[in-house]
Amino acid sequence: MPAEVQWLQGLSEPTLMRDVDRYVDTLYEPAIQSLQIPSIVSSWHRYVVDLNRKEDEFDETAVIGAPHPPQSHPKGLHWSVTTHNETLIPEPMSFELHTKLVEDYYKPFHDSVLQLRNRLLKDYGVVYHLDLHSMPSQGTSFHPDPGEERAEVVISDQHGSSASSVFKEIVFAAFQEAGFQVAYNWPYIGGGITKKYGDPDQGFHTIQIELNRALYMNEDTKKQAPGLKKVQVQLQQALGKIQSQLKDAFNG
């Protein structure tokens, strides 16, 4: 967390980590390294600025002079509350600070994604992209499935608009074969990243992957659980299967 985001200082670890994709980089790192998959990892906390949102998705609860009225985007570019309704931003920040956070932390990430996408498109003519996240094991009142027990993995493609059906089927089957219970487009259809980058007609296919946090962490304390190592093995199997099938399709 950068020093200028003062409202996040002093929060308890469970609150601070409530909606964060904690350990996702740890979970996928063995597979990414062994399979030599190009990747980009954000080092910034999502409550600083949410990289999975559009630039204009913020309201006056979070920013003075925002383009949207108070409480219209509580989980937008700047989260004002957690999904357990814990206050994150007690007083709205200045528009100048909002601009600084976007320029320093939001845009550099998306610039990196665009640069990698364009380089791979130039080299190969097609890119298959996995947007990796995590999710609580049960929906809250802020979700479309309050109280519902979730699948172990949710794959999302904006109802088929962010990736080809072939890529979706490869990903779905690979996670199933790795031993995961898999759901499709529920309770998530994809976020700002799948909307921004998913463009199959231009050769860029993106699918969002949500991992159930109960598989590998204590959701109350936010600490690692013994299941983490098993999930790493399963993810290596799933990504290896996806990679091999895409190579077969590409070479064919």
CORTA-V316265 format. One record per residue. PHI is phi in degrees with one decimal (none if undefined). PSI is psi in degrees with one decimal (NA if undefined). D_LAST is the distance of its C-alpha to the last C-alpha in Angstrom with 2 decimals. Layout:
BEGIN
[[PHI;PSI;D_LAST] [PHI;PSI;D_LAST]]
END
This chain:
BEGIN
[[none;126.1;45.93] [-69.2;154.3;47.45] [-62.7;-28.7;51.25] [-70.2;-15.1;51.61] [-90.0;71.2;50.30] [-69.0;-27.2;53.70] [-68.1;-15.1;53.50] [-92.0;-9.9;51.00] [-70.9;135.1;53.30] [87.9;-2.8;55.16] [-71.0;150.1;53.08] [-65.8;154.7;52.69] [-59.6;-45.2;49.44] [-58.0;-39.6;48.58] [-69.0;-46.1;49.17] [-63.3;-31.9;47.35] [-100.6;11.2;44.28] [-54.9;-46.6;44.47] [-121.6;26.0;41.35] [-99.3;146.1;39.53] [-79.4;57.4;36.11] [-67.0;136.9;37.93] [74.0;-1.1;36.06] [-62.4;-40.2;32.57] [-64.1;-38.4;31.89] [-64.3;-40.7;33.35] [-64.6;-42.2;31.24] [-90.9;-14.8;27.86] [-57.4;-44.3;28.85] [-59.2;-41.1;28.07] [-67.7;-43.9;24.48] [-62.3;-40.9;24.03] [-70.1;-48.2;25.63] [-70.4;-32.3;23.95] [-92.0;-4.9;20.38] [55.9;52.1;21.30] [-92.7;126.0;20.46] [-59.2;136.7;22.16] [-148.1;157.5;24.97] [-130.4;127.4;28.19] [-118.8;129.7;31.17] [-82.7;138.3;34.30] [-98.6;0.4;37.60] [-100.0;142.2;39.72] [-65.6;139.9;41.24] [-66.2;-25.0;40.11] [-74.8;-14.0;43.78] [-69.6;-53.8;44.17] [-162.8;129.4;41.69] [-86.7;113.3;38.83] [-70.2;-14.4;35.54] [-97.9;25.2;34.01] [-127.1;161.6;36.44] [-77.1;155.6;36.95] [-62.1;-26.9;39.52] [-97.7;9.4;42.07] [-90.9;71.0;42.04] [-149.0;152.2;45.39] [-124.1;179.5;48.88] [-73.2;-11.6;52.54] [-67.1;-32.5;52.87] [-98.2;-34.1;50.78] [-137.5;128.8;51.53] [-65.2;127.0;54.65] [82.2;18.5;53.84] [-65.4;158.3;50.44] [-78.9;-4.7;49.01] [-127.9;150.5;49.17] [-69.0;164.0;52.20] [-55.4;142.9;52.97] [69.4;6.7;50.95] [-81.2;-23.1;48.28] [-136.3;63.3;45.59] [-64.0;-23.5;46.84] [-119.1;43.5;43.34] [-92.2;-144.6;42.21] [-56.8;-38.6;41.64] [-119.9;113.1;44.83] [-73.0;125.3;45.47] [-94.1;-21.8;49.17] [-141.6;158.6;49.09] [-84.1;174.6;46.96] [-73.0;-3.4;45.58] [-103.8;15.3;48.77] [64.8;29.2;50.83] [-85.8;134.4;52.00] [-69.5;131.1;53.09] [-109.3;-39.9;51.07] [-117.5;97.9;52.56] [-71.5;-31.2;56.31] [-134.9;138.9;57.00] [-62.5;143.0;54.67] [-79.1;164.7;53.62] [-71.2;156.7;54.43] [-65.3;-31.0;52.03] [-64.0;-41.4;52.15] [-67.8;-41.8;50.91] [-54.4;-47.3;48.11] [-61.2;-40.9;47.05] [-63.4;-42.6;47.19] [-63.3;-40.3;44.98] [-65.3;-46.1;42.35] [-68.3;-37.0;42.52] [-88.2;-29.0;42.61] [-125.6;-32.1;40.24] [-82.5;-53.7;38.17] [-65.6;-40.2;37.07] [-59.8;-37.1;36.11] [-63.0;-50.7;33.62] [-68.6;-31.5;31.97] [-62.3;-39.9;32.11] [-64.2;-41.8;30.17] [-62.7;-45.4;27.45] [-62.7;-41.9;27.24] [-62.7;-44.6;27.16] [-66.3;-43.5;24.33] [-58.0;-48.0;22.34] [-66.5;-36.8;22.99] [-66.1;-43.8;22.17] [-68.7;-38.6;18.75] [-61.8;-39.8;18.05] [-65.9;-40.0;19.24] [-76.3;-36.5;17.16] [-122.0;-16.6;13.76] [82.9;-9.2;14.36] [-156.0;145.1;13.88] [-132.0;133.3;15.87] [-113.2;116.8;16.02] [-119.2;131.7;19.69] [-109.1;124.8;21.92] [-101.0;108.0;25.60] [-100.6;124.4;27.56] [-139.0;-177.2;31.03] [-137.2;164.3;33.56] [-143.8;153.0;35.92] [-65.2;154.2;39.29] [-72.9;-16.0;39.31] [-139.7;138.3;41.55] [-69.2;149.6;41.84] [-109.1;-176.0;45.01] [-66.3;-15.7;47.01] [-85.4;-5.5;44.86] [-108.2;164.5;41.71] [-75.6;-6.0;40.82] [-128.2;54.8;41.18] [-56.8;128.4;44.55] [80.2;-4.3;45.36] [-85.0;133.3;42.12] [-74.5;131.5;40.45] [-98.3;162.0;36.84] [-66.1;168.8;33.63] [-73.2;-31.5;32.44] [-139.0;136.2;29.40] [-119.8;123.1;28.99] [-105.9;139.3;25.72] [-136.7;142.1;26.29] [-142.1;32.4;24.48] [54.7;45.3;27.47] [56.3;39.5;27.17] [91.3;-0.5;23.58] [-91.2;-15.5;24.24] [-99.4;-6.1;22.93] [-158.5;158.2;19.33] [-70.2;155.4;16.86] [-64.5;-30.4;17.54] [-64.3;-46.5;14.08] [-63.0;-43.3;14.89] [-58.7;-44.8;18.39] [-65.9;-37.8;17.57] [-62.4;-46.8;15.49] [-65.6;-46.0;18.49] [-58.7;-49.7;21.06] [-65.4;-37.8;19.88] [-64.1;-42.2;19.51] [-70.5;-35.9;23.08] [-63.4;-45.6;24.39] [-65.2;-25.0;23.05] [-80.6;-0.8;24.71] [101.2;8.0;27.97] [-89.7;147.5;28.61] [-83.4;122.6;30.16] [-118.5;136.2;28.04] [-118.4;161.8;29.21] [-126.9;119.7;27.54] [57.4;25.0;29.31] [-149.3;127.8;32.70] [-89.9;12.6;34.90] [-119.6;139.9;32.69] [-106.8;-0.4;30.39] [117.0;158.2;29.57] [-115.6;-154.1;31.84] [-61.9;-31.8;32.36] [-70.9;-42.7;29.28] [-66.4;-36.4;26.86] [-65.6;-42.7;28.93] [-71.6;-39.8;29.02] [-109.2;-20.2;25.43] [-70.2;110.3;23.32] [-149.0;74.5;22.12] [-56.1;-34.1;18.74] [-63.4;-25.4;19.53] [-99.9;8.6;19.77] [88.6;11.2;16.58] [-117.5;110.7;18.62] [-108.2;123.8;18.25] [-128.9;135.4;21.13] [-128.6;133.6;22.37] [-88.4;136.4;25.79] [-119.0;122.2;26.47] [-110.5;125.0;30.12] [-99.9;134.7;31.36] [-68.8;121.0;34.65] [-65.2;-25.2;37.19] [-64.3;-16.5;39.15] [-68.9;-27.9;36.45] [-142.0;0.9;37.36] [-146.2;157.9;40.51] [-82.0;114.4;44.03] [-71.4;-16.1;43.95] [-83.9;-49.6;47.70] [-88.3;-18.3;48.05] [69.1;22.4;44.49] [-94.9;157.4;44.38] [-62.1;146.6;41.57] [-112.7;162.9;41.67] [-57.6;-24.5;40.89] [-69.4;-8.1;37.68] [-59.7;-43.3;35.97] [-62.7;-40.9;34.78] [-62.8;-42.1;33.26] [-64.3;-38.4;31.38] [-57.6;-43.1;30.01] [-64.5;-43.5;28.60] [-63.3;-40.0;27.09] [-67.7;-36.3;25.50] [-64.1;-39.7;23.99] [-64.6;-44.9;22.47] [-64.6;-48.2;21.18] [-67.7;-34.8;19.69] [-63.1;-40.7;18.16] [-65.4;-44.2;16.45] [-60.6;-46.7;15.24] [-61.1;-45.6;13.97] [-65.9;-38.3;12.09] [-71.0;-36.0;10.45] [-68.4;-38.6;9.60] [-62.8;-41.5;8.22] [-61.5;-44.3;5.92] [-66.9;-39.6;5.06] [-68.3;-45.0;5.37] [-68.6;-28.6;3.76] [-74.7;NA;0.00]]
END
